[in-house]
């Protein structure tokens, strides 16, 4: 089996941006990689189908509310 090598990098964020990303996490242990991937997915969907992007946002909000309650 061939294993793909993943390159990891570091980015600088302001505390405000980090705080905003933290608020988008569904789980406390969710990675910033996961949060950013979700954001990019929604943005890419928005270009093609705004209604589907809205549905994704609504789904993420619903899941976050369920997990936090």
Backbone bond lengths (Angstrom), bond angles and torsions (degrees), N, CA, C in turn:
res aa  C-N    CA-C-N  psi(-1)  N-CA   C-N-CA  omega(-1)  CA-C   N-CA-C  phi
1 X - - - 1.437 - - 1.525 108.38 -
2 X 1.334 116.82 132.94 1.450 122.51 178.90 1.517 108.26 -92.53
3 X 1.323 116.31 127.25 1.455 120.61 179.97 1.519 108.47 -103.22
4 X 1.339 115.55 128.08 1.452 120.38 179.85 1.523 109.44 -77.29
5 X 1.320 115.89 132.62 1.455 120.35 179.90 1.523 109.13 -85.75
6 X 1.324 116.28 127.53 1.449 121.93 179.82 1.519 109.13 -100.89
7 X 1.312 115.48 131.15 1.446 120.44 176.67 1.523 108.67 -94.63
8 X 1.302 116.03 131.20 1.459 122.26 179.82 1.526 108.25 -105.40
9 X 1.320 116.25 141.75 1.453 121.08 178.34 1.522 109.26 -132.99
10 X 1.292 115.62 166.45 1.456 121.88 178.14 1.514 108.38 -114.81
11 X 1.328 116.43 139.21 1.459 120.52 174.72 1.521 108.56 -124.35
12 X 1.312 115.98 150.72 1.452 120.68 177.81 1.523 108.84 -94.83
13 X 1.327 114.94 135.45 1.453 121.43 177.91 1.517 108.66 -130.63
14 X 1.315 115.78 149.01 1.455 118.19 171.63 1.528 107.95 -72.42
15 X 1.315 116.57 160.97 1.458 119.93 177.86 1.523 110.62 -61.97
16 X 1.320 116.74 -34.03 1.458 120.76 178.20 1.533 110.83 -63.03
17 X 1.321 117.12 -45.22 1.471 120.69 179.38 1.518 110.61 -64.73
18 X 1.323 117.45 -42.49 1.465 121.00 177.81 1.522 110.12 -60.51
19 X 1.314 116.47 -43.01 1.460 120.80 179.14 1.531 110.84 -62.29
20 X 1.318 116.86 -40.88 1.476 120.64 178.58 1.523 110.83 -65.12
21 X 1.334 117.07 -39.86 1.460 120.29 176.99 1.526 110.63 -65.77
22 X 1.334 116.73 -39.53 1.468 120.49 177.73 1.527 111.35 -58.35
23 X 1.313 116.62 -38.85 1.465 120.90 -179.10 1.526 112.33 -68.45
24 X 1.319 116.91 -19.82 1.472 121.13 179.83 1.527 112.67 -88.73
25 X 1.315 116.62 -9.75 1.461 120.07 179.97 1.526 110.27 -67.64
26 X 1.317 115.45 139.73 1.458 120.81 175.55 1.523 109.48 -84.60
27 X 1.311 116.02 -42.14 1.464 122.40 178.35 1.513 108.90 -118.12
28 X 1.296 116.68 149.75 1.460 122.33 -179.86 1.531 111.70 -55.73
29 X 1.333 116.03 -36.36 1.472 120.47 -176.58 1.531 113.59 -91.98
30 X 1.315 117.23 5.25 1.463 120.07 177.51 1.529 108.68 -63.83
31 X 1.314 116.65 138.86 1.470 120.38 -176.45 1.521 111.15 -82.45
32 X 1.331 114.69 158.10 1.469 118.79 174.75 1.526 110.01 -64.74
33 X 1.305 116.74 -31.75 1.475 121.34 175.15 1.527 109.57 -56.33
34 X 1.332 116.65 -47.40 1.466 120.75 179.77 1.526 111.70 -62.67
35 X 1.325 116.45 -43.20 1.464 120.67 -179.29 1.527 110.46 -63.64
36 X 1.322 116.17 -46.02 1.470 120.11 -179.70 1.524 110.75 -65.39
37 X 1.333 118.11 -38.71 1.464 121.19 177.24 1.527 110.90 -61.14
38 X 1.344 117.31 -40.37 1.467 120.55 177.31 1.527 110.98 -63.58
39 X 1.323 116.14 -43.44 1.467 120.29 178.85 1.521 110.42 -60.46
40 X 1.321 116.63 -47.04 1.467 120.62 -179.84 1.520 111.75 -63.74
41 X 1.318 116.58 -38.19 1.461 120.59 177.69 1.525 111.15 -61.71
42 X 1.316 115.94 -44.07 1.471 119.87 179.40 1.519 110.40 -65.14
43 X 1.335 117.39 -43.15 1.463 120.21 179.35 1.523 111.96 -62.91
44 X 1.325 116.95 -41.67 1.466 120.09 178.35 1.525 110.86 -65.41
45 X 1.321 117.01 -39.35 1.461 121.28 178.22 1.526 110.06 -66.69
46 X 1.318 116.64 -38.23 1.462 121.84 -179.19 1.523 111.92 -57.54
47 X 1.332 116.55 -37.25 1.467 120.90 178.91 1.529 111.68 -62.49
48 X 1.324 116.09 -35.64 1.462 121.71 -174.18 1.523 111.50 -93.04
49 X 1.340 116.24 -45.29 1.456 120.59 -173.07 1.535 109.79 -147.52
50 X 1.332 117.25 92.31 1.469 120.38 -178.25 1.531 113.80 -56.67
51 X 1.321 117.41 -35.20 1.467 120.55 -178.96 1.531 110.91 -67.34
52 X 1.325 116.55 -38.20 1.460 120.50 178.06 1.541 110.02 -68.64
53 X 1.331 116.84 -37.30 1.469 120.47 177.44 1.526 109.89 -63.21
54 X 1.319 117.28 -42.36 1.468 121.13 177.40 1.520 110.56 -61.87
55 X 1.316 116.93 -39.88 1.464 120.87 178.19 1.531 110.65 -62.67
56 X 1.339 117.14 -40.24 1.472 120.74 177.74 1.528 110.73 -62.98
57 X 1.328 115.81 -44.41 1.464 119.76 178.67 1.524 111.25 -60.72
58 X 1.320 115.86 -44.09 1.460 120.37 178.79 1.523 111.07 -61.37
59 X 1.328 116.81 -39.34 1.468 121.43 179.47 1.532 111.06 -65.78
60 X 1.333 117.06 -43.63 1.457 120.50 177.84 1.527 110.76 -62.29
61 X 1.334 116.65 -42.04 1.469 120.21 178.10 1.523 111.29 -62.75
62 X 1.319 116.43 -42.48 1.464 120.98 179.79 1.535 110.36 -61.67
63 X 1.317 116.62 -46.53 1.465 121.08 -179.41 1.527 110.09 -63.58
64 X 1.326 117.66 -43.23 1.460 120.71 -179.48 1.527 110.78 -62.32
65 X 1.322 116.72 -41.95 1.472 120.23 178.34 1.532 111.16 -63.82
66 X 1.329 116.90 -41.31 1.465 120.48 179.70 1.522 111.63 -64.26
67 X 1.321 116.37 -42.13 1.458 120.32 -177.82 1.528 110.88 -68.52
68 X 1.323 117.28 -37.45 1.459 120.75 -177.24 1.524 113.17 -80.81
69 X 1.321 117.91 -12.36 1.475 118.68 179.96 1.504 112.15 -91.23
